[in-house]
Amino acid sequence: MKVVITLPAYNEEKTLGGVLDSIKKVMDGTAYTYQILVVDDGSKDRTAHIAKQHGAVVVSHPRNYGLAEAFRTEMEHCLRLGADIIVHTDADGQYRAQEIPGLIKKVEQGYDFVMGSRFMGHIESMPLLKRLGNKAFSKVLSHITKTKITDGQTGFRAFTREVAEKVSISSTHTYTQEQIIRVVRQKFKLLEVPAYFAKRGGDTTSRLMKNPFDYAIKAWITLFRVYRDYEPLKFFGFIGGLFFTVGVLIGLFVLWNILTTGIAGGIPRVILSALLILSGIQVWLFGFLADMHKK
């Protein structure tokens, strides 16, 4: 059974060498046949060079495409390398290499998809806004999948070759939530285990969050996309209901004017009421059509 441990990396020259050495030390102490794959997502530093120096297979993007595209590249090359089990971790050293064999063992025990949950384990450092955002994502994922998820954003995962082959990622921002949703909906066996989350080493600047405002915007956009793609009836139902309700309230106000004064109180109000009601109905229809065609 072959294990491929894969890491996306973007300008991680300060931490990558140590991370790769710790993974090799841990894996050399096991009986597993393994390889390490680093996908250099358009780094401007010596990330690719350091990865090669430390014995990793390196695939480089010509520019920075982001997590989702890096993950798709990872899966493609993991399958080419003949992986039976794939372990995905980060290049910044926040997940412990010594916990990798534990994830692999859970896959060997029959689980298809194993996630290292930071909220079940120990978190050394995480900004409050990011912590709240992660918990919000997890609640949304739990609601959509009808499966309790404590850490839907974790990048520490192990899964079978079949998951990599059958679970496709269409997101343009991140793979984390989409992979979980598709794993559950395709009836793969999922498990969360505690994971230690260390303080970020090297350059402490996040590659994913320029500032709290940037993170909040991306988080809300992602949440809306998840609901739009996987719960279209609820997403479009809420928007359509808002339009319809406002339109009805305006229509009732116009009707009240007619009954009490004998005049509508302005043609624009009548037109606006009709437009809002029709728009609400149309948005509901969008929801039904999207629900029929959702993946």
N, C-alpha and C positions, 0 to 999 in steps of 0.2 A: 504494500500500500504506500503510495507516494503522497507526500505532503508538500504543498507549495505555500510558502508564507509570503504574502504580497503587501507592499507598502507604497502608497502614493507619496510623492515628495515634491515640494516646491520650495526652493531656496532653504534647504535644511542641512547645509554643509556643517553647521556647528554641532548638530546632534546625531546625524545619520550614522556616522562611523561607530559611535558608541552603542547605538541601538542595534546595528547589524552584528556587532561583536557579541553583545549580550544574547541575541537570538541564537547565534551559532554555538555559543557556550552551552546554552540550555539544550538545544536540539542535538548536539553531539553527545550529550549524556543520555540520550534516549536511543531506542532501537529503530526509530523512523528513518526512512529514506526521504530526504527533503532537499528542496532548493529554495532560495530566496529571490524574489522578483521585486525590483524597484521600478516604478513608473515615474520617470522624471517629467513633471508636467510643465515643461518650458522654463526650468530654473535659469537664473542669470548668474548663479554662483557655481561652485565646484561640486554640486550635489551628484551629478552623474559620474564624475571622476572618482569621488570618494566611494560611491556605491560599487563601482568596478574594483577599486582597490581592496574592498572588504569582501569580495567574492560573490557579489550579487549579479544576477542576470539583470541587465538594464535596458529599458525601452524608453526612448526620449520623445516627447512631443516637441514640435518646432516652436510652439508658444504655449502660454498658459491657457488651458481650456476649462479648468475647473474640476471639481470633485467627480461630477457625474461622468464626464467623458474619460477621466483618468480611470474610473472604476470599470467602465466598459472595456478599456484597453487592458486592464488587469485581467478581467475574466477571459478575454480572447487569448491572451498569452498563457494564462494558467492552464487552460485546456490544451493549448499546443504543447506545453511542457509535460502533459500527461498526468495532471493532478487528480488524485482520488479524493483528497480532502484539501480544501483551501482555507487558509487562515488569513484574515485581513486585519492589519493593525496599522498604527500611525508611525510616522518617522520622527516625531518630536520627543519620544521617550516617555510619554505620559501613561502608557499601558505597560505593565510588567511582562518581560519576556518569560519569566518563570511560570506564568499562568497559562502560557500557550499549550503545553501538554495536557492541561486540565480540559481545555476546550476540545482538543482532539479526542481525548478519551470519551467525552460525552457523545461525540459524533460516532465513534466506534461502538458505543452502547446502543445506538439505534436512532439518535436524534439527527434530523436532517439539517437543522439550522440552530446554532448555539450562539447566544449573545452574552458578552461580558457587561453586566449592568453596573454602572458606577454608583447608582443610588441604592443598590443592594450591598455594595461593598464599601469602600472608603474613598472619600474625595479630599485630597490635600488642599486644593485651591480651585475655585470656580467663581467667576463674577456673579453677583446676585441676579442680574438681568438674564445672563445665560442660563443660570440654574432654573429660574422661573420659566424661561422659554422652553428648556428641555422638558420640564414637567408638563407644560401645556401641550407640547407635541405628543408626549407619551399618553396623555389623557385622550387626545384626539384619535391617536392610533388605536388605543384600547377600545374606544367607542366604535370606530369603523370596522375593526377586525373581530370585535366581540371576544377579544383575548386580552388578558391583563398584561400590559407592557409597562415596565417601570423605567426603561431607558431607550426610547426610540431613536436617539441620536448617536448612540455609541458606535464607534468605528472599530471596535474589537469584536470580531465575529469569526466563527468557523462553520463551514458548511460543505456539503457533499458536491461531487462533480455534477450530479443530476440537478441540483439547485442552480449551479452556474449555467448549465445548458438550457434550462427551462424558464428561469426567472429573468426576463429581460427588463432593462431599465430605459425608460423614455424621458426621464427628467433632464432638464438642462442645468440644474443648480446642484442637486445632491442626490445620492442614491439611497440614503439611509432609510427614510420613511417608505419609499416606494418598494424597496426590496422586502421589507417586513410585510407590507400589505399583500404583495403578490405571493410571498411564501405561505401566508395563512390561507389565502383564497385558493391556492393550488394544492391545499391540504397536505403540505409538508409538516413534519413534526418539529415544533419550535420549543426551545428551552432558554431561559435566562439563568445565568449563574453570577455570583458576586465577582466584581473586578475592582482592583485597586487603581485609582486615578491619581497620578503624581502631579506635582507642580511642573509646569512646562520648563524644559531646559533650554540652554542656548539663548537665542533671541526670543524674548518673552512676548514679542508682538504676534498676535494671532494672525494666521494666514486667511482666516475665514471672516474675521470681524474687525473692520477698520476702527470702529468706535461703537458705543452702545446704540446710538441712533441708527447706524447702518445695520447692525444686527437685528434691531427691532423691526425695521422695514422688511428685511429679507425673511425674517421669521413669519411675519403676518402674510406676506406674499405666498410663502410656502404652504402655510396653513390653508389659505384660500384655494390654492391649487389642489391640495390633497382632497379637500371637500368637493371641489368642482369635478375632479376626475373620478373619485370613488364613491361620493354620495351626491350625485347630481340632483336627485329629487329634493333633497334637503337644501342644497345650495341654491338652486334656481327657485325652489319653493319659497324660501325666505325672501329672496329679492322680489319675486313676483307678488308675494303676499304683501310686501311693503308698498309696492306701486298700487296694487288693487285696493288696499285699505285706505290710502290717502285719496285715491280717486273716489271711492265710495263716500268718504267723509266730506269731500268737497261737493259731491252730488247731493248729499243730505242737506248741506248748508244751502245750496241753491233751491232745493225743494222747500226747505223751511221758509226761505225768502218769498217764494211763489205763494205759499199758503198764507203767510202773514201780511205780505204787502202787495201781492198780485204781480210782482215783477221778478225776473230771475236774478237781477243784480249784476248783470253783465254777461254778454255772450262768451268772452274769453274763459270765464269760470266753467261754463257748460262744456266748452271744447276741451279745457284742461282735464276736467273730470272724466270725460269720455276717453281721452287719450291715455290717461293713467290706468283706467280700468282695462282698456284693450291691451296696453303694454304689459300689465300684470298677467293677463290671460296668455299672452304670447310668450312671456318668460316661462310660465308654467309648462307650456307646450315644449319649449326648448328642454326643460328638465326631463320631461317624459321621453323625448327623443334621445337625449344623452344617456338616460338610464337604459334604454333599449340597446344602445351601442357601446356601453362601457365595457372595458376589458376585464 
